[in-house]
């Protein structure tokens, strides 16, 4: 099979969009700049998150001035009806500011997920690249990969105190970096393995565009074997875009 005739095994699934009011159950600090917040409430009775790449819309306020940001469902326990979201506390955005002061009993609105990109776990290799905003999805993905899976993980965090241990059974080659330039350099130094694999990349828009260009344009990774997303854009707010 030639590269051009390869067919992606990734599945896109759409969900009915639902808006839910949820209540803060607990708040836990992770490193220096993260808060893990657990939410509950009857509105979560039919919540479903099919992929580590899912996003819910976190909504603060009402009307046209409401703040809306995308966050990864870090985990969901259907038996307990408990949803966990990790918030990065970088910058001065309204949702990060809310997370910094969050207390049990506070109520907020979330919407979605409105769709899932289901990436099989049985690839011969996995590449996970991201900055702080991609850490929740990377953590969840590594927990989902089966024993024997091979994953290279390249993560940029500004503060070494935000580095974390990852759970899971996969064989992980982990690289921490502290700058966008270091992230791109680590991707450039990575050798594209033989076999059927998949690359997932998420973070700042310009950096992720450069990472995608390196993987597809320089290393020759097939475009069906990569998911690259801009979770935020330097100088912008509320930005989220898939890079093609």
C-alpha positions as CSV (number, residue, x, y, z in Angstrom):
1,X,0.0,0.0,0.0
2,X,1.4,3.4,-0.9
3,X,1.3,6.3,1.5
4,X,-1.2,8.1,-0.7
5,X,-3.7,5.3,-0.6
6,X,-3.6,4.8,3.2
7,X,-7.0,5.1,4.9
8,X,-7.3,6.5,8.4
9,X,-8.7,4.2,11.1
10,X,-9.7,7.2,13.2
11,X,-13.4,7.5,13.7
12,X,-15.4,10.7,14.2
13,X,-18.5,10.5,16.2
14,X,-21.1,13.2,16.8
15,X,-23.1,13.6,20.0
16,X,-26.2,15.5,20.9
17,X,-25.1,18.8,22.3
18,X,-26.3,19.3,25.9
19,X,-25.9,22.1,28.3
20,X,-25.5,21.1,31.9
21,X,-25.3,22.9,35.3
22,X,-22.8,21.2,37.5
23,X,-21.5,21.7,41.0
24,X,-17.9,21.7,42.3
25,X,-17.3,18.7,44.5
26,X,-13.6,19.1,45.3
27,X,-10.5,21.0,44.3
28,X,-7.0,19.7,44.2
29,X,-3.7,21.4,43.3
30,X,-1.4,19.7,40.8
31,X,2.1,21.1,40.6
32,X,2.4,24.9,40.6
33,X,-0.1,25.9,37.9
34,X,-2.8,23.3,37.7
35,X,-6.0,22.7,39.6
36,X,-7.9,19.4,39.3
37,X,-11.6,20.1,39.9
38,X,-14.3,17.5,40.3
39,X,-17.9,18.3,39.3
40,X,-21.1,16.5,40.1
41,X,-24.8,16.9,39.8
42,X,-27.9,15.2,38.3
43,X,-27.3,16.8,34.9
44,X,-24.3,14.5,34.4
45,X,-26.5,11.3,34.4
46,X,-26.1,10.8,30.7
47,X,-22.7,12.5,30.2
48,X,-20.3,10.5,27.9
49,X,-16.8,11.2,26.8
50,X,-15.6,8.7,24.2
51,X,-12.1,10.0,23.5
52,X,-9.1,11.5,25.4
53,X,-9.3,14.2,22.7
54,X,-12.8,15.4,23.7
55,X,-13.7,18.9,24.8
56,X,-16.4,20.4,26.9
57,X,-17.3,24.1,26.7
58,X,-16.9,25.7,30.1
59,X,-19.2,28.7,30.4
60,X,-19.0,31.6,32.9
61,X,-21.6,34.4,32.9
62,X,-24.6,35.0,30.7
63,X,-25.4,36.4,27.3
64,X,-22.9,37.8,24.8
65,X,-20.3,38.6,27.4
66,X,-20.1,35.1,28.8
67,X,-16.6,33.6,28.9
68,X,-16.5,30.3,27.0
69,X,-13.4,28.0,26.9
70,X,-12.7,24.5,25.8
71,X,-11.4,21.9,28.4
72,X,-10.6,18.2,28.2
73,X,-12.7,15.9,30.4
74,X,-9.8,14.4,32.3
75,X,-12.0,11.5,33.6
76,X,-15.6,10.7,34.2
77,X,-16.9,8.1,36.6
78,X,-20.5,7.2,35.5
79,X,-21.2,5.2,38.6
80,X,-20.4,8.2,40.9
81,X,-21.5,10.8,38.3
82,X,-18.2,12.7,38.8
83,X,-16.5,14.6,36.1
84,X,-12.9,15.8,36.5
85,X,-11.4,18.7,34.6
86,X,-7.8,20.0,35.0
87,X,-7.4,23.8,34.6
88,X,-4.0,25.4,33.8
89,X,-3.7,28.6,35.8
90,X,-1.4,30.5,33.3
91,X,-2.4,34.0,32.2
92,X,-5.2,36.1,33.4
93,X,-8.2,34.6,31.6
94,X,-11.6,34.5,33.3
95,X,-11.8,30.7,33.5
96,X,-8.3,30.3,34.9
97,X,-9.1,33.0,37.4
98,X,-12.3,31.2,38.4
99,X,-10.4,27.9,38.8
100,X,-7.8,29.5,41.0
101,X,-10.6,30.5,43.5
102,X,-13.0,27.5,43.0
103,X,-14.6,26.1,46.1
104,X,-17.0,23.1,46.7
105,X,-20.6,24.1,46.2
106,X,-20.1,26.6,43.4
107,X,-22.1,26.0,40.3
108,X,-21.1,26.5,36.7
109,X,-22.3,25.6,33.2
110,X,-20.7,23.1,30.8
111,X,-21.7,22.1,27.2
112,X,-20.8,19.0,25.2
113,X,-18.8,17.1,24.2
114,X,-20.4,17.6,20.8
115,X,-18.2,15.1,19.1
116,X,-15.4,12.6,19.6
117,X,-12.3,11.7,17.5
118,X,-11.7,8.1,18.5
119,X,-8.1,7.1,17.8
120,X,-7.5,3.3,18.1
121,X,-5.1,2.2,20.8
122,X,-3.5,-0.7,18.8
123,X,-1.1,1.3,16.6
124,X,2.4,0.1,16.6
125,X,3.6,3.4,17.9
126,X,2.2,6.6,19.3
127,X,3.6,10.1,19.4
128,X,2.1,12.6,21.9
129,X,3.3,16.2,21.7
130,X,1.9,19.2,23.7
131,X,2.4,22.0,26.1
132,X,0.6,22.6,29.4
133,X,-2.8,22.8,27.8
134,X,-2.3,19.3,26.3
135,X,-1.2,17.7,29.5
136,X,-4.7,16.5,30.6
137,X,-5.4,14.8,27.3
138,X,-1.9,13.2,27.2
139,X,-2.3,12.0,30.8
140,X,-5.7,10.4,29.9
141,X,-4.3,8.8,26.7
142,X,-1.4,7.2,28.5
143,X,-3.8,5.7,31.0
144,X,-5.9,4.2,28.2
145,X,-3.1,2.6,26.2
146,X,-2.7,-1.1,26.8
147,X,0.4,-2.9,28.1
148,X,2.9,-3.3,25.4
149,X,2.0,-0.1,23.6
150,X,4.9,2.2,22.6
151,X,4.6,5.9,23.1
152,X,7.0,8.8,22.7
153,X,5.8,11.8,24.8
154,X,7.2,15.3,24.3
155,X,5.8,18.0,26.7
156,X,6.7,21.6,27.2
157,X,6.0,23.2,30.7
158,X,7.4,26.5,31.7
159,X,7.9,25.5,35.3
160,X,9.6,22.3,36.2
161,X,7.3,22.0,39.2
162,X,4.4,21.2,36.8
163,X,6.1,18.1,35.5
164,X,4.2,15.0,36.6
165,X,4.3,11.3,36.8
166,X,2.1,9.5,34.2
167,X,0.1,6.5,35.0
168,X,-0.6,3.6,32.6
169,X,0.9,0.4,31.2
170,X,2.5,1.7,28.0
171,X,6.2,1.8,27.4
172,X,6.9,5.5,27.4
173,X,9.9,7.5,26.1
174,X,9.3,10.8,27.9
175,X,10.9,14.1,27.1
176,X,10.2,17.3,29.1
177,X,11.2,20.7,27.6
178,X,10.8,24.2,28.8
179,X,10.4,26.3,25.6
180,X,8.6,26.2,22.3
181,X,12.0,26.1,20.5
182,X,12.9,23.1,22.7
183,X,9.6,21.4,21.8
184,X,10.2,21.8,18.1
185,X,13.8,20.7,18.4
186,X,12.7,17.5,20.3
187,X,10.3,16.7,17.5
188,X,13.0,17.3,14.9
189,X,15.3,14.9,16.7
190,X,12.6,12.2,16.9
191,X,13.1,9.5,14.2
192,X,9.9,8.4,12.5
193,X,9.5,4.7,13.3
194,X,8.6,2.0,10.8
195,X,5.1,0.6,11.0
196,X,1.6,1.9,11.5
197,X,1.5,4.7,14.0
198,X,-0.3,7.9,15.0
199,X,0.8,11.4,16.1
200,X,-1.3,13.6,18.4
201,X,-0.2,17.2,18.9
202,X,-1.9,20.0,20.8
203,X,-0.8,23.4,22.1
204,X,-0.1,27.0,21.0
205,X,-1.2,27.6,17.4
206,X,2.1,28.7,15.8
207,X,4.1,26.0,17.6
208,X,1.7,23.3,16.6
209,X,1.7,24.4,13.0
210,X,5.5,24.1,13.0
211,X,5.3,20.7,14.6
212,X,2.8,19.5,12.1
213,X,5.0,20.8,9.2
214,X,8.0,19.0,10.6
215,X,6.2,15.7,10.9
216,X,4.2,15.8,7.6
217,X,6.3,18.1,5.4
218,X,9.8,17.1,6.5
219,X,9.6,13.6,8.0
220,X,6.9,12.4,5.6
221,X,4.3,11.3,8.1
222,X,1.0,10.6,6.2
223,X,-1.6,13.3,6.9
224,X,-4.1,10.6,7.9
225,X,-1.8,9.6,10.7
226,X,-1.8,12.9,12.7
227,X,-4.1,15.0,14.7
228,X,-2.7,18.5,15.3
229,X,-4.8,21.1,17.2
230,X,-4.3,24.7,18.3
231,X,-5.6,24.8,21.8
232,X,-4.7,28.5,22.1
233,X,-3.1,31.3,20.2
234,X,-0.5,33.7,21.6
235,X,-2.1,37.1,21.8
236,X,-5.6,35.7,21.4
237,X,-8.4,34.4,23.7
238,X,-10.9,31.6,23.4
239,X,-9.0,30.1,20.4
240,X,-9.4,26.5,19.4
241,X,-8.6,25.2,15.9
242,X,-7.8,21.9,14.1
243,X,-4.7,22.2,11.9
244,X,-4.9,20.5,8.5
